[in-house]
Amino acid sequence: MRRSIPPRENEEFPVRQVIIIGSGPAGYTAAIYAARAQLEPLVIASSVQAGGELMNTTEVENFPGFPEGVMGPDLMTKMQEQAERFGTEVVFDDVVSVELAGDVKKVTLGNGDTHEARTVIVATGSAYRKLGLESEEQFSGFGVSWCATCDGFFFREKTIAVVGGGDSAMEEANFLTRFADKVYVIHRKDTLRASKIMQQRAFDNPKIEFLWNKEVAQIFGDQQVRGITIKDTVDGTETTMDLDGLFIAIGNDPRTHLVHGQLDLTDDGTIAVDGRSSRTSLPGVFAAGDVVDPHYRQAVTAAASGTVAALDAEHFLAAANDGELIAAAV
Ligand SMILES: Cc1cc2nc3c(=O)[nH]c(=O)nc-3n(C[C@H](O)[C@H](O)[C@H](O)COP(=O)(O)OP(=O)(O)OC[C@H]3O[C@@H](n4cnc5c(N)ncnc54)[C@H](O)[C@@H]3O)c2cc1C
């Protein structure tokens, strides 16, 4: 027999229908759908990174509905407002631990509060690996990018560089030659990690030139990137070169540390979900956005994935409620 879960009246926080961890496009879209389904979601938005990755960029030109483009932070503010309009509660704190097994899930925040819910949607995104230079942050969205699909269009007839030696670096470099006049690939070794076919495609591309045994030591410019200093990894010598943009393609890490040991992960390090659904390895726990996506990682795909998670949570709760009614009747 299913156990009924009433609100715990004397406790500080009621047991929620749904808690959403993360406030990027996936988290806020899940919140919009859950709120409109009367589930009164609680979004734990993060203390310093609320709004997700698009807070780090300027113009977004590929999110549908904005023919003139939209600034990343403006888009995320609109998503937040849309979620709140339907009754979403947003808390600007970080989740420090979760207990996801069982009928009631526990979510503990940095301020010590523990919230409980019957379902949890994990929408914690993923982080592009960085070079670790201060100037990288300074020029993020102003010539430094981690996403050729997102930003390649801004570099028509420009000279740019891609950092990295794996498949995604080769893919980005090839893609960027559709726009740029010249694409340098900067790699710290003299051989690539990329598959042979991806390497060959890059070698055959007349717009791509490889700079072997080099790493980026500094990025400089004014409002925009104007060039970089590169350091030879063999003899340590430094040279500067003029550039209009720098794409960093050295990897991406799904933010899964909260759920390690609780949810199954894929070989790519993303949270494993069942087919096209958002169902994870634990009942009542759903995952959406870049944290489940090793390939597409776009705002609109994350938003769509948030929709799937909210609908899956809604169906799970409806089925659980039906089970409780049937159990009460027998
Ligand atoms: C510089 C840059 C520019 C981009 N430009 C474009 C573009 O032009 N077009 C496009 O379609 N895509 C673009 N992207 C990709 C796009 O931003 C992502 O695909 C999208 O944001 C993924 O959404 P998400 O909700 O899955 O994750 P995210 O946006 O990463 O959001 C995850 C959220 O979860 C929060 N979180 C993580 N851990 C915790 C925790 N423990 N507690 C509380 N909160 C937590 C994070 O702080 C963050 O707020 C860009 C990415 C970058 C980095």
The ligand as a MOL file (V3000), in Angstrom:
LIG
                    3D

  0  0  0     0  0            999 V3000
M  V30 BEGIN CTAB
M  V30 COUNTS 53 58 0 0 0
M  V30 BEGIN ATOM
M  V30 1 C 29.2190 32.4630 -22.6100 0
M  V30 2 C 28.0640 31.6100 -23.0750 0
M  V30 3 C 27.2570 32.0650 -24.1000 0
M  V30 4 C 26.1930 31.2980 -24.5510 0
M  V30 5 N 25.4080 31.7770 -25.5380 0
M  V30 6 C 24.3420 31.0750 -25.9600 0
M  V30 7 C 23.4910 31.5680 -26.9910 0
M  V30 8 O 23.7370 32.6330 -27.5550 0
M  V30 9 N 22.4270 30.8060 -27.3410 0
M  V30 10 C 22.1550 29.5970 -26.7490 0
M  V30 11 O 21.1520 28.9750 -27.0970 0
M  V30 12 N 22.9480 29.1060 -25.7780 0
M  V30 13 C 24.0280 29.8020 -25.3820 0
M  V30 14 N 24.8650 29.2940 -24.4190 0
M  V30 15 C 24.5420 27.9770 -23.8540 0
M  V30 16 C 23.4120 28.1330 -22.8190 0
M  V30 17 O 23.7520 29.1630 -21.9300 0
M  V30 18 C 23.1840 26.8290 -22.0570 0
M  V30 19 O 22.9510 25.7880 -22.9810 0
M  V30 20 C 21.9860 26.9550 -21.1170 0
M  V30 21 O 22.1430 28.0410 -20.2570 0
M  V30 22 C 21.8050 25.6800 -20.3100 0
M  V30 23 O 20.7300 25.8760 -19.4560 0
M  V30 24 P 20.5570 25.0410 -18.1110 0
M  V30 25 O 19.3470 25.5820 -17.4490 0
M  V30 26 O 20.6300 23.6070 -18.3780 0
M  V30 27 O 21.8630 25.3580 -17.2640 0
M  V30 28 P 22.5360 26.7170 -16.7780 0
M  V30 29 O 22.1540 27.8680 -17.6110 0
M  V30 30 O 23.9670 26.3800 -16.6130 0
M  V30 31 O 21.8890 26.9380 -15.3450 0
M  V30 32 C 22.1550 26.0670 -14.2830 0
M  V30 33 C 21.8090 26.7710 -12.9980 0
M  V30 34 O 21.9070 25.8510 -11.9170 0
M  V30 35 C 22.5350 26.5200 -10.8410 0
M  V30 36 N 23.1230 25.5770 -9.9070 0
M  V30 37 C 24.1150 24.6940 -10.1170 0
M  V30 38 N 24.3960 24.0400 -8.9750 0
M  V30 39 C 23.5520 24.5430 -8.0410 0
M  V30 40 C 23.3650 24.3050 -6.6440 0
M  V30 41 N 24.0950 23.3970 -5.9750 0
M  V30 42 N 22.4310 25.0190 -5.9860 0
M  V30 43 C 21.6580 25.9320 -6.6390 0
M  V30 44 N 21.8030 26.2030 -7.9650 0
M  V30 45 C 22.7360 25.5260 -8.6330 0
M  V30 46 C 23.5800 27.3650 -11.5470 0
M  V30 47 O 24.0680 28.3300 -10.6900 0
M  V30 48 C 22.7370 27.9270 -12.6750 0
M  V30 49 O 21.9920 29.0140 -12.2330 0
M  V30 50 C 25.9360 30.0340 -23.9590 0
M  V30 51 C 26.7520 29.5680 -22.9340 0
M  V30 52 C 27.8090 30.3390 -22.4910 0
M  V30 53 C 28.6820 29.8370 -21.3780 0
M  V30 END ATOM
M  V30 BEGIN BOND
M  V30 1 1 1 2
M  V30 2 1 2 3
M  V30 3 2 2 52
M  V30 4 2 3 4
M  V30 5 1 4 5
M  V30 6 1 4 50
M  V30 7 2 5 6
M  V30 8 1 6 7
M  V30 9 1 6 13
M  V30 10 2 7 8
M  V30 11 1 7 9
M  V30 12 1 9 10
M  V30 13 2 10 11
M  V30 14 1 10 12
M  V30 15 2 12 13
M  V30 16 1 13 14
M  V30 17 1 14 15
M  V30 18 1 14 50
M  V30 19 1 15 16
M  V30 20 1 16 17
M  V30 21 1 16 18
M  V30 22 1 18 19
M  V30 23 1 18 20
M  V30 24 1 20 21
M  V30 25 1 20 22
M  V30 26 1 22 23
M  V30 27 1 23 24
M  V30 28 2 24 25
M  V30 29 1 24 26
M  V30 30 1 24 27
M  V30 31 1 27 28
M  V30 32 2 28 29
M  V30 33 1 28 30
M  V30 34 1 28 31
M  V30 35 1 31 32
M  V30 36 1 32 33
M  V30 37 1 33 34
M  V30 38 1 33 48
M  V30 39 1 34 35
M  V30 40 1 35 36
M  V30 41 1 35 46
M  V30 42 1 36 37
M  V30 43 1 36 45
M  V30 44 2 37 38
M  V30 45 1 38 39
M  V30 46 1 39 40
M  V30 47 2 39 45
M  V30 48 1 40 41
M  V30 49 2 40 42
M  V30 50 1 42 43
M  V30 51 2 43 44
M  V30 52 1 44 45
M  V30 53 1 46 47
M  V30 54 1 46 48
M  V30 55 1 48 49
M  V30 56 2 50 51
M  V30 57 1 51 52
M  V30 58 1 52 53
M  V30 END BOND
M  V30 END CTAB
M  END
